[in-house]
Amino acid sequence: MTILTNLQLYALQLAMIVAIGALAAIPLRNRDPRAQLRHWQIVLAAAVFLPLLMPYQPLPPTEIEIRQGLVTVAAQQTPTRTTPIPWQTIALTTLAAGTTLMLLRLISGFVRIALYTRRSTLIETLADGTQLRLAEDMQGPVTYGLKHPVVLLPAGFNELTPEVQKAIKAHELIHIQRRDWLHTLAEEFLRALLWFHPAIWFTLARIHATREQTVDQQAVQQLGGTPEAYLHALLSQAGIDAAQPDFVPAPLFSAAITWPSA
């Protein structure tokens, strides 16, 4: 089946590009996380879009014959033996079903955000319109929205020390300034389309990790403190984040900080 053959070729090219990108990332391991983030974003874009520029096998053409006012469409291909369920059909159906489930997972994330927000309590509205809300159902901070961003803070946030609260707020507000929610949505959409490819999951994991490290670094610089103090805030929240059971299409608070000290 031509569609499946082209898909296999595309998947192979994607894997090769990510493998090359992973090798190229080795010298960047001790570099600034922003450089690592840009690298993996370029790798993702190249892996997804460059193979689309390569030649693929054309789909079987059809002939339209007009005879006595009747239109008949005949495929220009040799008839094949009929099988109950060809394995190619099973493969394509599985791929389509997986994509559908992943998109439903993404939609479910939006529904969860809406429910969490509806049941949340407004704590503060910042000058730029950003709302800080306390969501008792949340197990970790979640930030979403572009025009009217919202930060959902977890249960027990008010019981944290002022230093920890300040660190969490700084981290989430930097996500808003960077418009990371938009990037997260695009990445999750790509994950849904290419869910079957391990290289996509690997690349998105690297992007997520380096993005969180970048935000952590910016938060330390903004707060004017030390990485050790900020790390204490992270560890105070890490146990809650690790238990986060729900998927929501929004950046979550990082549970680790691994950038090199200045």
C-alpha positions in Angstrom: 0.0 0.0 0.0 1.6 3.3 -1.2 0.4 5.4 1.8 1.9 3.0 4.3 5.2 2.8 2.3 5.5 6.5 2.2 4.7 6.7 6.0 7.5 4.2 6.7 9.9 6.2 4.6 8.9 9.4 6.4 9.3 7.7 9.8 12.8 6.5 8.9 14.0 9.9 7.8 12.5 11.5 10.9 14.4 9.0 13.1 17.7 9.7 11.2 17.3 13.5 11.8 16.6 13.1 15.5 19.6 10.7 15.8 21.9 13.3 14.2 20.4 15.9 16.4 21.1 13.8 19.5 24.7 13.4 18.5 25.0 17.1 17.9 23.5 17.9 21.3 26.3 16.1 23.2 28.7 19.1 23.2 25.8 21.3 24.5 25.2 19.2 27.6 27.1 21.7 29.8 26.0 24.8 27.9 23.3 27.3 28.8 19.8 25.6 28.8 18.5 28.2 26.4 21.0 27.0 23.8 19.9 23.4 24.4 16.3 24.4 24.1 16.9 26.2 20.8 18.8 23.2 19.5 16.0 20.7 20.3 13.4 23.0 18.8 15.4 23.1 15.6 15.7 19.4 15.6 12.0 18.9 16.1 11.2 21.3 13.2 13.7 19.7 10.9 12.6 16.2 11.8 8.9 17.0 11.2 9.1 19.2 8.1 12.3 18.3 6.2 11.1 14.8 5.2 8.0 16.3 3.7 10.3 17.9 1.0 11.6 14.5 -0.1 10.1 12.7 -3.1 7.6 9.9 -2.3 5.9 7.3 -4.3 2.9 8.8 -6.1 -0.6 7.4 -5.3 -2.1 5.2 -8.0 -3.7 7.4 -10.7 -7.3 7.0 -11.9 -8.8 7.5 -15.3 -12.1 9.2 -15.8 -13.8 7.8 -18.8 -16.9 9.5 -20.2 -19.1 7.2 -22.2 -22.6 7.9 -23.3 -23.1 10.4 -20.5 -21.8 7.9 -17.8 -18.7 8.6 -15.7 -16.7 5.6 -14.7 -13.6 5.7 -12.6 -11.2 2.9 -13.1 -8.0 2.6 -11.1 -4.9 1.9 -13.2 -3.6 -0.9 -11.2 -3.6 -4.7 -11.3 -6.4 -6.2 -9.3 -5.1 -7.8 -6.1 -6.4 -10.8 -4.2 -9.1 -10.0 -1.7 -8.2 -10.8 1.9 -10.5 -10.5 4.9 -8.5 -7.8 6.6 -5.1 -6.9 5.0 -2.3 -6.1 7.5 -1.8 -2.7 5.8 -5.4 -1.8 6.6 -4.9 -2.9 10.2 -1.8 -0.8 10.5 -3.4 2.3 9.1 -6.4 1.8 11.2 -4.2 1.5 14.3 -2.4 4.6 13.5 -5.6 6.5 12.9 -7.1 5.2 16.2 -4.0 6.2 18.1 -4.1 9.7 16.7 -7.8 10.0 17.6 -7.1 8.8 21.2 -4.3 11.3 21.6 -6.4 14.2 20.3 -9.2 13.1 22.7 -6.5 13.2 25.4 -5.7 16.8 24.4 -9.3 17.7 24.4 -9.7 16.1 27.8 -6.9 18.3 29.1 -8.9 21.4 28.0 -12.0 20.1 29.8 -10.0 19.5 33.0 -8.5 23.0 32.9 -12.0 24.4 32.5 -13.3 22.4 35.4 -10.4 23.3 37.6 -10.8 27.0 36.8 -14.5 26.9 37.4 -14.0 25.4 40.9 -11.0 27.6 41.7 -10.9 30.8 43.9 -9.4 34.0 42.7 -6.4 35.1 44.8 -5.0 38.0 42.9 -5.3 39.8 39.5 -2.0 41.3 38.3 -1.6 44.5 36.4 -1.3 42.7 33.1 -4.6 40.9 33.7 -3.1 37.6 34.8 -5.2 35.8 37.3 -3.8 33.8 40.2 -6.3 31.3 41.3 -6.3 28.6 44.0 -7.6 25.3 42.7 -8.1 22.7 45.5 -8.3 19.9 42.9 -4.9 20.6 41.5 -1.8 18.7 42.6 0.7 21.1 41.0 0.7 24.6 39.5 -0.6 25.0 35.9 -0.4 28.0 33.7 -2.4 28.5 30.5 -3.9 31.2 28.3 -2.5 33.9 26.0 -4.8 37.0 26.0 -6.1 36.4 29.6 -3.6 34.0 31.2 -4.4 32.1 34.4 -2.2 30.5 36.9 -3.8 27.7 38.9 -2.1 27.2 42.1 -2.4 23.9 44.0 -4.1 23.1 47.3 -1.8 24.0 50.2 -0.2 26.9 48.3 -1.1 29.4 51.0 0.5 27.2 53.7 3.9 27.4 51.9 6.5 29.9 53.1 6.6 33.3 51.4 10.0 32.4 49.7 8.5 29.2 48.2 5.4 31.1 47.1 7.5 33.8 45.4 9.6 31.2 43.6 6.5 29.4 42.3 4.8 32.6 41.1 8.0 33.8 39.4 8.4 30.5 37.6 4.7 30.5 36.3 4.8 34.1 35.3 7.9 33.6 33.2 6.0 30.8 31.4 3.4 33.4 30.6 5.9 36.0 29.4 7.5 33.4 27.1 4.1 32.3 25.8 5.1 28.7 26.6 1.4 27.6 26.6 1.3 28.2 22.8 4.4 26.1 22.3 3.1 23.4 24.5 -0.2 23.1 22.5 1.8 22.9 19.2 4.0 20.2 20.6 1.1 18.1 22.0 -0.6 18.4 18.6 2.5 17.0 16.9 2.7 14.3 19.5 -0.9 13.3 18.7 -0.2 13.1 15.0 3.1 11.2 15.3 2.4 9.3 18.5 3.8 6.1 17.1 7.3 7.4 16.7 9.7 7.1 19.7 11.9 9.8 18.3 9.1 12.4 18.6 8.5 11.4 22.3 12.3 11.6 22.9 12.6 15.1 21.3 9.6 16.5 23.1 10.9 15.2 26.4 14.2 17.0 25.8 12.4 20.2 24.8 10.2 20.1 27.9 13.2 19.5 30.2 15.4 22.2 28.7 12.4 24.7 28.7 11.9 24.1 32.4 15.6 24.5 33.0 15.5 27.8 31.0 12.6 29.1 33.0 14.2 28.0 36.3 17.3 29.9 35.3 15.4 33.0 34.5 13.5 32.8 37.8 16.7 32.7 39.8 18.0 35.7 37.9 14.7 37.6 38.4 14.5 36.8 42.1 18.1 37.8 42.6 18.8 34.8 44.8 21.0 31.7 44.6 20.2 28.5 42.8 20.4 26.7 46.1 17.5 28.8 47.6 15.4 28.3 44.4 16.2 24.6 44.5 14.8 24.5 48.0 11.5 25.9 46.7 11.5 23.3 43.9 12.0 20.5 46.3 9.2 21.8 48.5 6.9 21.4 45.5 8.5 18.4 43.9 6.6 15.8 45.9 3.3 17.3 44.8 4.3 17.5 41.1 5.4 13.9 41.1 2.0 12.8 42.1 0.2 14.9 39.4 -2.2 12.3 37.9 -3.9 14.4 35.3 -2.8 15.5 31.9 -3.4 19.2 31.1 -2.0 21.0 28.0 0.0 23.6 30.0 3.5 23.9 31.4 3.9 22.4 34.8 6.3 23.6 37.5 9.7 22.0 37.2 10.7 19.3 39.7 14.5 19.7 39.2 17.1 22.3 38.4 20.2 21.1 36.5 21.8 24.1 34.7 25.4 24.9 35.4 26.2 27.5 38.0 27.5 30.8 36.7 
